Amino acid sequence: MRAAWYERQGPAAEVLVIGEVPTPEPGPNEVRIRVATSGINPGDVKKRHDKFGIGMPYPRVVPHSDGAGVIDEVGSQVSPSRVGERVWCFGAQSYRPFGTAADYAVVPTDQAVPLPNGVSFEQGACLGIPGITAHRAVHVAGPVRGRTLLVQGGAGAVGQCAVALARHAGATVLATVRSERDRVVAQRAGSHHVLVTDGLSAQGAFDRLRAYAPDGVDHIVEVAFHANIAVDEQILRLGGSIATYATGDPTPAIPFWPLVFKNVAVFFLGSDDFPAAAKAEAARRLNEALELGWPGFDIQARFPLEEIALAHETVERAANAGRVVLNLEHGA
């Protein structure tokens, strides 16, 4: 079968290889998916570039944790009735060397989630990492019904999912975005109020957010902890919370005493290591949101497997809020 892989880290065009490899076989409690679409996340690109400084975890890595397709074979302890199921998957390349940038991928059966009727493989392939991260970020501090949430970066992949899931769970949702074009994306996801931050100072952003939430917000989903923590601290209510999954500075300054005096809880989230029950609940809620009308993502660009390097470079440029996917030839 065809696959893309790298055996050293570096620029996409220099390290990514396309070729033939043996087709994997599912082991106990695993399923094999005939991949229709492979989703590309920023984390996949960062792993290839070694942005996290952990080096090569395996001698050869087939990238991409997320994908969608049809189960064509199951291992022992998995019901044969799963064969033929349309699914989306997550974690294919989490603590495993073999991701979805291939004709076939093997994952634990619990990580192959039924794809709702009418939802495309492209949408399914984009759900995994951002959707599961978003669900955890929204709910990690407790129920959100009747509460006010701020999603920083509401037009990003995680941000869109967080907006949709928080709205679906009964929260009042505020979102920040960088541009008027991104405003439309966050509104489409379900945000009640959207603040465009381009050209605003930190104080200006705080003042605008206060206009939307005069009493402050209960919980914040944070994409840029280093840049936003000062505003986050000011806009939070007493006893509020922050769930953050990304930062531009690995050693950010933290306003310790203001956070202490407000009794703020801060959750640092890494999706690979969420509890299994949290991942399963996230998958259920994401499917539920799709079935109830959440439109999902705009697809910015589609590439064949043979153009994976160009696809990675497109993700790195991050030109807009759309997603980038690989469409395998057999994935109609």
C-alpha positions in Angstrom: 0.0 0.0 0.0 1.0 3.7 -0.3 2.2 5.7 2.6 4.1 8.8 3.4 6.7 8.8 6.2 9.8 10.5 7.5 12.9 9.0 9.1 14.4 12.2 10.2 13.0 15.6 11.2 13.1 18.8 9.3 11.5 20.7 6.4 8.6 18.9 4.8 10.1 18.9 1.3 13.4 17.5 2.6 12.2 14.7 4.9 8.8 13.4 3.7 8.9 10.3 1.5 6.1 8.6 -0.4 6.4 4.9 -1.2 5.1 1.4 -0.8 4.9 -0.3 2.6 3.3 -3.6 3.8 -0.4 -3.2 4.7 -0.8 -3.3 8.5 -2.9 -6.0 10.2 -5.1 -5.2 13.2 -4.2 -6.8 16.5 -6.4 -7.6 19.4 -9.0 -4.8 20.1 -7.9 -3.0 16.9 -9.5 -2.2 13.6 -8.1 -1.4 10.3 -9.4 1.6 8.4 -9.2 2.1 4.7 -8.4 5.8 4.8 -10.5 8.1 2.7 -9.2 11.4 4.2 -6.3 12.2 6.4 -6.5 15.3 8.6 -3.5 17.5 9.2 -3.1 19.3 12.5 -0.5 21.9 13.5 0.8 19.3 16.0 1.6 16.9 13.1 3.7 19.6 11.5 5.4 20.4 14.8 6.3 16.8 15.4 7.9 16.6 12.0 9.9 19.7 12.7 10.7 18.6 16.3 9.2 21.8 17.7 8.7 20.1 21.0 12.3 19.0 21.3 11.6 15.3 21.9 13.4 14.0 18.7 12.3 11.0 16.7 10.1 8.7 18.8 10.4 5.9 16.3 12.9 5.1 13.5 10.1 5.8 10.9 6.9 7.9 11.4 3.9 7.8 9.2 2.3 11.2 10.2 -1.2 12.4 11.2 -3.2 11.3 14.1 -6.7 12.0 12.6 -8.5 10.5 9.7 -11.7 9.0 8.4 -12.7 6.1 6.2 -14.2 2.7 6.3 -13.3 -0.2 8.6 -12.3 -3.1 6.4 -10.8 -5.6 8.9 -11.0 -6.1 12.6 -8.7 -7.9 15.1 -9.7 -10.4 17.8 -12.0 -9.3 20.5 -13.7 -6.8 18.1 -17.2 -7.6 16.7 -17.1 -8.4 13.0 -20.1 -6.2 12.6 -17.8 -3.2 12.6 -16.5 -4.2 9.1 -18.0 -1.7 6.6 -18.6 1.0 9.2 -17.9 4.6 8.2 -15.7 6.1 11.0 -13.5 9.0 12.0 -10.5 8.2 14.1 -8.1 9.9 16.5 -4.8 9.1 18.1 -3.5 7.0 15.2 0.0 8.5 15.7 -0.2 9.1 19.4 2.3 6.9 21.1 2.3 4.9 17.9 4.5 5.2 14.8 1.8 4.7 12.1 -0.6 7.5 11.4 -3.3 8.1 8.8 -1.1 9.4 5.9 -1.5 6.0 4.2 -4.0 3.9 2.4 -4.7 2.0 5.6 -4.3 2.7 9.3 -4.8 0.6 12.4 -6.2 2.0 15.6 -7.7 0.7 18.8 -11.3 0.0 18.3 -12.4 2.7 20.8 -10.5 5.3 18.7 -12.6 4.5 15.6 -15.8 6.5 16.1 -18.9 6.0 13.9 -19.3 8.9 11.5 -22.9 10.3 11.5 -25.0 9.9 8.4 -24.5 12.8 6.0 -21.2 13.9 7.4 -18.3 13.7 4.9 -15.1 11.9 5.4 -13.3 15.3 5.2 -15.2 16.6 8.2 -14.6 13.4 10.1 -10.9 13.6 9.4 -10.7 17.1 11.0 -12.5 16.2 14.3 -10.0 14.2 16.4 -7.3 16.3 18.0 -9.1 19.7 17.9 -12.5 18.3 18.8 -11.3 16.2 21.8 -9.1 19.0 23.0 -12.0 21.5 22.7 -14.4 19.3 24.7 -11.9 18.8 27.5 -11.1 22.5 27.5 -14.8 23.5 27.8 -15.8 20.9 30.4 -12.6 20.3 32.5 -13.7 22.7 35.2 -17.3 21.4 35.5 -20.7 21.9 33.9 -21.1 25.0 31.8 -24.9 25.3 31.4 -25.9 28.8 32.3 -22.3 30.0 32.6 -20.3 32.5 30.5 -17.3 31.2 28.5 -14.7 33.1 26.6 -13.0 31.2 23.8 -9.7 32.9 22.8 -9.1 32.2 19.2 -12.6 31.2 18.3 -11.8 30.8 14.6 -9.1 28.2 15.0 -9.8 24.5 14.8 -9.9 24.0 18.6 -11.7 27.3 19.0 -14.5 26.5 16.5 -15.1 23.2 18.3 -15.0 24.8 21.7 -17.6 27.4 20.6 -19.9 24.8 19.1 -19.6 22.4 22.1 -20.0 25.2 24.7 -23.1 26.6 22.9 -24.5 23.1 22.6 -24.0 22.6 26.4 -26.0 25.7 27.2 -23.3 28.3 27.9 -23.2 31.9 26.8 -20.2 32.0 24.5 -17.8 34.9 23.8 -15.0 34.5 21.3 -12.0 36.5 20.2 -10.7 36.4 16.6 -8.1 38.3 14.6 -10.1 39.5 11.6 -13.5 40.3 10.2 -13.2 37.1 8.1 -12.6 35.1 11.3 -15.6 36.8 12.9 -17.8 35.0 10.4 -16.2 31.6 11.3 -16.8 32.0 15.0 -20.3 33.2 14.5 -20.9 30.2 12.2 -19.7 27.9 15.0 -22.3 29.4 17.3 -20.6 32.2 19.3 -23.1 34.7 20.8 -20.6 37.6 20.8 -17.4 37.9 18.7 -14.6 40.4 19.4 -12.1 41.2 16.5 -8.8 42.0 18.3 -6.8 43.2 15.3 -5.5 46.7 16.2 -6.7 46.6 19.8 -4.4 47.0 22.8 -4.7 44.6 25.7 -6.7 47.2 27.6 -8.9 47.8 24.5 -9.7 44.1 24.3 -10.5 44.0 28.0 -12.8 47.0 27.7 -14.7 45.4 24.8 -15.0 42.1 26.5 -16.4 43.8 29.6 -19.1 45.3 27.5 -20.2 41.8 26.5 -19.8 40.4 30.0 -20.1 43.2 32.6 -19.8 40.7 35.5 -16.8 38.9 34.0 -16.6 35.3 32.6 -16.7 32.0 34.4 -14.3 30.0 32.3 -11.8 30.7 29.5 -10.6 28.3 26.7 -7.1 29.7 25.9 -5.0 29.2 22.7 -2.3 31.7 23.5 -1.6 31.5 27.2 1.6 33.7 27.1 -0.1 36.5 25.2 -3.5 36.6 26.9 -3.0 35.6 30.6 -3.0 39.2 31.7 -6.4 39.9 30.1 -7.7 36.5 31.1 -7.0 37.3 34.8 -8.8 40.6 34.6 -11.9 39.3 32.9 -12.4 36.2 35.1 -14.9 36.3 37.9 -13.9 35.2 41.4 -13.4 31.4 41.4 -13.1 31.3 37.6 -11.0 29.0 35.6 -8.7 28.8 32.5 -8.1 25.7 30.3 -5.1 26.2 28.1 -3.7 24.0 25.4 -1.1 26.2 23.6 1.3 29.0 24.2 3.8 30.9 22.0 6.3 31.1 24.9 7.2 27.9 26.7 8.1 29.9 29.8 5.4 32.6 30.1 5.2 35.1 32.9 2.2 34.5 35.1 0.4 37.1 37.3 0.5 34.9 40.3 -1.0 37.0 43.1 -3.9 38.4 41.0 -4.8 34.8 40.1 -4.4 33.7 43.7 -6.7 36.4 45.1 -9.4 35.4 42.6 -9.0 31.7 43.4 -8.5 31.0 39.7 -8.0 27.4 38.6 -5.7 26.8 35.6 -5.8 23.6 33.6 -2.9 22.7 31.3 -4.2 20.3 28.6 -2.4 17.8 26.4 -4.8 15.8 24.3 -2.8 12.6 24.0 -3.1 12.0 27.8 -6.7 12.8 28.5 -8.6 10.1 30.4 -10.1 7.5 28.1 -13.6 8.3 29.4 -13.1 12.0 28.6 -12.1 11.1 25.0 -15.1 8.9 24.6 -17.5 11.6 26.0 -15.9 14.1 23.6 -16.5 11.8 20.6 -20.1 11.4 21.6 -20.7 15.1 22.0 -19.0 16.0 18.7 -21.2 13.5 16.9 -24.2 14.9 18.6 -23.3 18.5 17.7 -22.9 17.4 14.0 -26.2 15.6 14.0 -27.9 18.7 15.5 -26.7 21.0 12.8 -23.2 22.2 13.6 -21.7 22.7 10.1 -18.1 21.7 11.0 -15.1 23.2 9.3 -14.3 25.0 6.1 -11.8 23.0 4.1 -9.1 25.4 2.9 -7.2 23.0 0.7 -7.2 19.4 -0.4 -4.1 17.4 -1.6 -3.4 13.9 -2.8 -1.0 11.8 -0.7 1.8 12.5 -3.2 1.6 16.2 -2.4 1.9 15.8 1.4 4.9 18.1 1.6 2.9 20.9 0.0 0.0 20.2 2.3 2.3 20.5 5.4 3.7 23.8 4.0 0.1 25.1 3.6 -0.6 24.3 7.3 2.6 26.0 8.3 1.6 29.2 6.5 -1.8 29.2 8.3 -3.3 31.6 5.8 -6.8 31.3 7.2 -9.1 29.4 9.5 -9.8 26.6 7.0 -8.5 23.0 7.4 -6.1 21.2 5.2 -6.6 17.5 4.3 -5.2 14.7 2.2 -7.7 12.9 0.1 -6.8 9.4 -0.8 -7.8 8.3 -4.3 -10.1 5.6 -3.2 -11.9 7.9 -0.7 -14.9 9.0 -2.6 
